[in-house]
Amino acid sequence: MQAFTKTDPKEHDPRATTRLAARPLLLLALTIALVVACLLVTIPMPIGPMYWDHYIYLDAANRIFDGQMPSVDFFTPAGGLGYYLFAMLLELFPNGHPLLLASWSLLVVTAPLMAIVLSDVQKRSTRTALALLLPFLLFSVLPFNTGDFYPYPGSDGFGIYNRQVCQVLYVLACGLLHVKDQRKLVAIVALSMLSLLFIKVTGVVAGVILCAMAFAAGRLGLRAAILAGLVFFATIAVLEGTTGMVTAYAADILALLAVNNTSLIPRLVQAASLNFGIVLASSVLCIILFWQRFTDTRQTTNALLHQRSLAILRKTIDQPAFWMVAFLAAGLLFESQNTGSQAFIFLWPLLLAILVESHARDGRSSRFLVVAAFALAIAAPPAVLIMQKSTRAWLGMANGEVLESTNIKTMGAVNIRSLQLLRAERMQQNYSEHKNTYEALALAGELPSFLLYSEYDFQTLWLRSADAAITALHDYEAANRVRFETIMTIDFTNPFPWLMDRHAPKYIAIGADPYRAVPEPDERVAAAVKATDIALYPTCPPTTARFKLLSLYEPLLMETHTRITLTPCFDGFIRKDLPTTP
């Protein structure tokens, strides 16, 4: 596939060329400046489904501030890079909303890499550079997933590291398809692959497929591939030698595989069904591209006869249909392991290259129009859906109100409709007054609602009950002259140490989904649980996941802790030998 070579009319003037060439990089810089401005203040976010997922980042950051290391000192559901980037931005922008900090922290990596891409591409065409940049900014700045998990508009607080992998894959695809300078490509490939590895390991699998295709097609030269590989493995070696993080991360991955023992085929089918429109359009486009090249066999064969065998092989592989197959396979493999993502956004750099080549070869013919129509069918839905979701969420805030809170810092900067807030209050009373009923449901393996964690009243109630629990903790400390230095929760997320400026015990998993991301407690975990000052257990409502976590940790707490009722929605396991304060 040929690079975009046509120029804008004004680019014949060297001064105009300079001005136009600066535009993509200037737009990128202005966007980063806008992001920084938004992080200087606390912007309330509309509450959304599974909103509490991003509280995991607060737990991880607080542990990192304490000197703990992901994988080494606590079990993580993903790689440590996202948590380190979040912790860095939280330190720089303490007033920034945690959801925006978590979503935008990846720009620390992707923005410089995109700048390298633009610096190369804009030498040949400003329009191509802008065509690559604008979707990148859209997907990076709007913190939303391409999938829907609830009918009401709201923020997507979940799937953040999945979105980040897709954004890195987008930059990697831009480099592999549009960057000509092999030195720049070395930096893009090496840093992208390292980022993918330490965000989520399935991301690096998808990245390997893209790089392998680029190497086979001759886009990634042998020397560049070797240098990128040396940088990649040298960095891993240094990290392992200085921190031991790599082997610890590998152990976490193996533990996750042991917990998640479902086969790959059903997950691939699920990924294809969730993204059926894109997969179908991409498959049809593959057939069309293959057929178009098949009809050009004679011309292609004559051209190849005058080249060396290696060049013939690369030219044979460097076909749009084969690129589409590789990208589609990478996307399906990655999405098979996800809940929430920006699925297949990295197809756009490939589609752009295909469109440019098709137009250069066929002009505005019917062949080109067919390719353009399917390219639009593939690229438009993710962008349109994310713009629609963001617009609905932010417009919906006009009918809402900011949650009143005392103890939950910027985490409490959420906007919720009064009707949903009223429902949260009513459900809290119901959970408290009919606890036996909800416990019976949980013991039977059922939730009060099939979409409980996506319900806005559940997410609102969690914030309100956490706020009340912190007040109760302060009151208990004052009345009993104690201080809870280490705090854990028997729940999915634990932002309490960050909220109270305390510490989290080592080795206990963050993002504690007992069905997918919590291994059986070993001796280190058992000792940490027994030594924690207080373990908080939410009871509004009892759920299957909370019961399962309680079954893991309560046997460890029975000998060393006493269970008390802190609030109608929180119990506490308090260490018996907790020293009193003066």
N, C-alpha and C positions, 0 to 999 in steps of 0.2 A: 504494500500500500504506500502510495506516495504522500509526502508531506504537503501541507497546504502551501501553495506557491504564489497564488494570485495576491496582488497588493491593492490597497485602497488607492483611488486616483490621486489623492493628496500626497501619497507617499513618494511620488516622483520628486518632490521638493525636499532636499535634505533637512531643512529646518522643520518642515511639516512632519517628516519622518521621525525626528527626534521628539517632537511634541506628542505625536500619536503613540510612539513606543513607550513613553513614560506613563501612559494612561493606566494600563493594567496594574503596574506596580503601585501607582498612586492610589488607585481604587482599593487595592489590598491594604495599603497603609492607612487610608481613611477609615476603612472598616474596622481594623484593629483599634484605631483610636476611639471609634464609637463603642466598641466592646469594653474598652478600659473605662470609658466614661460611665457606662451602665453599671460597672462593678464598683464604682466609688460610692454608690448609694444603694440602699436596700429597696429593690423593686418588688412589690408583692406579686406573687405568681398565682394564677388560677389553680385551685386544687384539681387533681386529676386522678385517673385510675392507677393503682399500685404506686401512689405518690411517695410512699415511705421508702421505696428502693434507694433513693439518693441519700437517705440518712446514713447509709453504709459508709459513704465517703467521709462524713463527719466523724464516725467511729474510727475509721482508718487513719484519718489525719491526726486525731488526738493521740492515737497510739504512736504514730510517726514522731509527733512532737515529744513524746515520752522516750524516744530512742528505740522503740520497737520497729522491726523490719517485717514487711509482708512476707509471708511464707516461712520465714525463719522464726518469727516470734508469734505469729497468729495465722490461722488458716484463712485463705481468701478464695472467693468463688471465681476470681479472674487474676490476671497478672498485676504486678505492683505499680506499673508506670502510671496508670490513671490516678492512683491514690497519691503518689508522690507529686504529680502535677497539681492535683487538687490542693494538697497541703501547701504547696508553694504559693498558689494563688490566694488561698485562705489567709496566709500570713501577710501577703501584700495588700489584699483587699478584704479586711475583716468585716466590712459592711455589705459586701456582695452577697446576693442571694445564693444559698448553697446549690440550688439546682442549676443556676447559670454558671457558677464557678465550676461545677462538675462537667457541664456540657461544653463550656468554652475553653477549659484548661488545655485541651488537645491542640488548640491553635498555637501553643508554644512550640509544638513539633511541626504541625502541618503548614502553618503560615510560612516559615522559612523555606520549607521544601517546595511549596507552591511558588515562592518567589524565585527559586532556582529554575523551576519549569518555565515561568514567565520570561525570565531573563534570556532563555534560549529561544523560546517560541516566538516572542515578539520581534526578534531580528528578521524573521521571515514574514510574519503577518500579525498585525495588531488584532485583527478580527478573530483569528484563531485563538490568540491568547485570551481575549475577552470571552470567547465562547467556552473556554475551559475554566476561566476564573469565576464567572457569574454563578454557574451551578454549585461550584465549590463553596462560595460565600453563602448561598441559599441554604445548603445542607448543613454548613458549619454553624451558622448564626442562629437558625431557627431550631430550638431543641425539641424536635418532635420526631416520632417514628412514622414509618409509612403504613403500619398496620393499625387497625382499630380494635380496642379492647373494651370500649364502653360507648354508648350512644351519645352521652352528654359531652359537650366540649370541655376540655381541661388540659392541664400540662401533662406531658409524658415524663414522669419522674423515674421511669424504669427503662431498661435496655440501653443505658448510657454507654457502657463499654462496647456494646454491639454497634451502636451508631458510630462510635469512634473508630472501630475497625473498618467500617465501610468508608469512612472519610479518608483513612490512610490508604486503603485500596484505591480510592479515587485518585489520590495524588500519585501513587505508584503507577497506575494505568496511564496517567498523563505523561509521566516520565518515559515509560517503556514505549509509548506510541508516538510521542511528539517531540521528545528531546533528542537532538542529534549529537551534541557534545558528549562523548563517552565519559569524560572526566566528571561532568555534572551528573551523568547517569549513575556513576559509581556511588556518589553521595546520596542520591535519591533512593537507589535500591538498598544500600546498606542501612541507612537510617530508617527507611520504611519497614524493612524486614525486622529490624530490632524493635521498633515500636509495635509492630504486629505481634511479635513473640511475647512482649511484656505487657500487652493489653489483654489479649486472649489467644490461647495457643491455636485455636481453630482458624484464627485470622492468618497466622503465618503459613498454615497449610494452603489456604487460598492464594496467598502471595507467592508461594513456591510454584503453583500452577501457572500464574501469570508470568513469572520470571522464566520458567522453563519454556513456555511458548515463545517469549521474546528471544530467548537464546537460540532455540531451534530455528526461528525465522530470520536470524541474523540481526535482529534489532539490538540485542545486548551482546556485544562482542566478547570473545573469549577472555581477553585481558581485563575488560571491565568486570566480567562475571567473577574472575578470580580475585581481583582486588576487592570487590564488594563482599565476596565470601570471606576473605581474610579479615576485613574490618569487622564483619559480623561475628566470626568465631573468636577473634582476638578480644572483642568487647565482652563476649560471654565469658571467656577465660579470665579476664581481669575481674569481672564481677564475682565470679565463683571464687577466685583466689582471695579476694579481699572481704567478701561478705558471706559466702556460702549460699547465696540467694538462689542460684540457678538449680542446684540439686534439691534444695528445699521446695522450689517451685515445681520441679519435676515430680517430687513426692506428692505434692498437693494435687497435681494433675492425675496421678495414678490413683490417689484416694477418691477423687471425683469420678473417675472411670469405674471404680469398684461400686460406688453408690449408684451411678447412672448406668445400669446394665442393659438398657434397651438397645435393640439392634439398629443398624444404620438405615436399612431399607425403609421402615415405616417413617423415620424422621425425614428422609429424602422425599418421600411421597407427600408428607405434611408440608414441607417447604415448598414443593412444587404447587400444591393446592392453594396455599396461602398467597402465592405470587403467580397465580395461574395466568393472568393476562400477560404479564411480562414474559413468562416462560413460553407461552404459546406463540406470542408475536416474535420472540427471539428464535424459536424453532423454525417458524415459517420463513423468517428472514434468512436463516442459515440455508434452507433449501433453495430459496430464490438466488442467493449469492452463489451457491454451488452450481446451480443450473446456468447462471449467466457466464460463469467461468468455463463451464463445460462447453457451451456454445462457442467460446472463443479458443477452443483447443488448438486449432491449426495455427493461429497467430502466436499463441503462447509457446507452442512447441518450436516453431521457427526461431523465436527469440532465445529460447533456452539452448538450442543446439550450438550456439556460438559462445557458450559460457563453460566454465570449469564444473566438474562434477559437484563440488561442494556448493557452488553458487546455484547450480540447478536444484539441488536438494532444498536449499534455503528458499529459493523462489517458489518451489512447489509447496513448501509448508506455509510460506508467507502469503496466505490467501484469506480474504475476509471471512469465509465460511469457517475455516479452521480456528481463527481467532474467536469467533462467536462461540464455537463449541467449547473452547478452553475457558472463556470468561463465564459462560453459563454454568459449566461444571464447577468452577471455583465458587460462584455465587450460591449454587444449590448446596454444596458441601458446607459452606459457612452457615447458611440460613437453617440448615437441618438441626443446628444446635442452639437456636435462638428463640427467645420470647421478646419481641420488640427489637426493631432494627431500622436502618435505612436501606432496605434491601435493594441490591442491584444498581445502586446509583453509580457505581464505577463502570457501568456499561457505556455511559455517555462519551468518555474520551475515545472509545473504540468506534461508537456510532458516528462521531464527528469525523474520524479518519476515513471511515467507509463512505460517508456522504461526500467528502472532499474528493476522494478518488473517483467515485461514481460520476460526480459532476464533471471532473476533468476529462473523463473518458467518454461519457455519453451526452454531456450537456444537459439541457432541459428536455430530455427525451422521456418516453414512457417508462423506459428501464429505470432511469433515475427517479422518476416520480413514484414508482412502486417502492423502491428502496427507501426513499424519503418518508413515504407514508408509514411504513413499518417501523422505521427509526423513531418517528414521532410517537407511534403507539407504544414503543418501549420506554422512551425517555420522558414523555410528558406526565404519565400518571404519578410517579413518585414526587415530582416537583409540584404538581397541582395539588396533590393530596396534602403535602406538608404545608403549603401556603393556605389551603382551606382550613386545616386544623388549627394553625396558628391564628388565622383571622377569627375563626369562631371562638377560640379560647379567649383572645384578648377583647373582642367585642362583648363576650359574655360577662366580662368583669364589670361592665356598666350596671348590671343588675345585681351585683354582689356587694359584699362588705368585707373589710379586712378583719380577720379573726383577732379577737382581743386575747392577749396573753400576758403573762408576767415573767415567766422563767425560761422561755424556750428561744430566746435570742432571735437571730435572723431566720431560724427554722420556722418560726411562727408567722412569717410574712406571707400569708396565703389569703386569697380572696375566695369567698364562698357565698353562694346565694342564701338568702335568709331562710327559704323553705328547707334547704338541705341542712342548714345549721339547726333549725327547729327539729328536724328529723333526728339529727345526732343526739340532741338533748333527750328526746323521747326514747330513743333506742337505749341510751345509757341507763335511764330509769328502768326500762324493761329488762335489760340484762341483769341489773342489780336485784330486782324484785323477783325474777324468775330464773335465778341462776341454775337451779336443778334441771329445769327444762333444757337449757342450752348445754349443760354438761352431758345430759342424756343424748342430745344430738351429736355432740362431739365424740362420745364413746361409741356411738353407732356409726361413726365415720362420715358424718355429714356436717356441713357448715350451715349457719342460719340462712345464708344466701349462696347460690352457686357461684356468683361473682362477688363474694364478700369483699375481697381485697381491692376490687375495682370500684366498690361503692364509695361515693364521696362522703357519706355520713360516717362510714367506718374510718376513713382517713382523717376526717375532722375530729371524730371522737378520740382517736389515738393521740392527736396533738393536745386536745383539751385534757384528757386524762393524764398525759405525761406532765403537763403544766401543773396539774393538781398534785401529782405524785411528788414533784420536786418541792412544792410547798410543804407537803406532809413530811418529807425527809428532813427539811430544815427544822421543822417543829420538833421532830423526834430527836434530832441531834441536840437541840437546845434544851429539851426537857430531860434528856438522859446523859448529857455532857459527854457525847461521843462524836466522832467524825468518821464518815464513810469515805475512806481514801480510795478504795477499789470498788467499783460498781460493775456488775454484769446484769444482763437481762436474760430471762428464759423466754425469748421471743425472737422474731426475725431480725430486728435491728436494735442497736444500743447506742444512741447518741447521748445518754445521760452523763457519762464522764466529761464529754465536751461541754454540755450545757451547764454542768456544775463545777467545771474546772477541777476535775478529779482524774482518776486513772482507771483504765480498763485492765483486767487481769490478762496475763499472757496466755497464748496458745488456744484461746477459745475462738471459735469460728465467727467471722463477721458475715452478715447476709445469711443468717441461720435458717435456711430452708431444710428441715430434717429429712425431706424426701429426696433432695438433690445435692445438698452441699454441706452436710454435717456428718463427718465420720464418727464411728464409735469412739467415746472418750478413751484415750490411752492414759498411761501413768502421769505424764506431764499435765494433761488436761485435768485429770482428777485432782492432782495436788493444787492446781491453780483455782479450781472451783472451791475446794475446801478452804483455801486461804482467803478467798474474796470476802470483803467486809459485808457486802449485802448483794443479794441476787433478787432482782425485781421480776415479779411474775404478773402479767396483765390478765385480768379475768373478765373484761368486757369486750367481746364475749369469750367464753371458752371455745377453743377451736381444735381441730384435729392436729394441726401443726404444733400448737402450744402444748397439748397433751403429750405429744410424742417427745418434744424437747424436755418436758417435765419428767417423763419416764427415764430420760438419759441422765438428767442432772440431780433430780431429787434424791435418789439413793446415795449420792455423794455428799449431799447437804444435810441429811438427817442426823448424822452424828455430831456435826460441828456447828449447825445453825438452828435457829428457832424461827418458825414461820409465824408471822403476824399479819394483820390486815392494816394496810396503810391508808387506803382510800376505798371507796366502793368498787373501784376498778383496778386496784393494784395491791397485791400481797408482797411481802418482803421476807426473804430468808436472811436473818441477821446473825452474824457470827457471834457465838456465845462468849468467847474470850476477848471481845473487842475492848480495848483499854479506854478508860474514861479520860477526858481532857480536863485541864485545870479549870 
